Amino acid sequence: MFSESIQLITQCDSITKKGKCFVLCKSGYDIGGINYATCQNNGKWGAFPSCLKKSCPEPALSSSMLKVNAECSKKFFQDACIVTCREGGQLIGEAEIKCEYTGQWSSFPHCVPYSNSFQ
């Protein structure tokens, strides 16, 4: 009846003609259009709204030593990008950042300059 990203707000199995079945989108998705489907005169449901994955903005790198390894614009919930250090830097933390259900990127790693000292 509807996609797995949609969640019912109301019980919809006993709604009469012209009645509305209200829905919302699961975490990580935004609703496209109205938040309900209407029971038609023929007893069938009209179009259900669609749920679209939230998008993340292009990563804003807080350090001039960080760089993104590939195109990281137009990414959506559950997509990932790889962040590395420019030459001379050592990565501290996870290289992979993920577009989270909030539409924001997960925590960024950071870079520290390589140490020239030998222990």
Phi, psi and omega in degrees: 000321179210168185287162182290348179275354180262142179236135180283138173266323180245156173288126189249002184278350180235024180280138182276172178306139182072359177285161183244141175251112183271139183227166169219167181266146177292167180305134180096359183231150173246146181282139176257106179093209183287161186258031178206163171240150183250137175285120184282170179299332181276004179085001179259158180281142169286189182296134173274148177295161177254153176248127183251138179300138176295144178259152175254146176290166174300135183302131175264107184280126184277349183232140178289348179275341180277148172214153178264134186283343182212181177298123184237017174268164180059043176257151186234168178320129179081354175284161181225159174223156178253131179246136178228178177261148172291168182307134180095359181243153178244130183284132175242115182111184182285135179286333183270127172251148183237145173283116185270171183300341180278349186087015178240159179281150174294179182300137178273146171286179173224168183243144172234147178297143176300143177269135179270357182281145177253138182263000000 
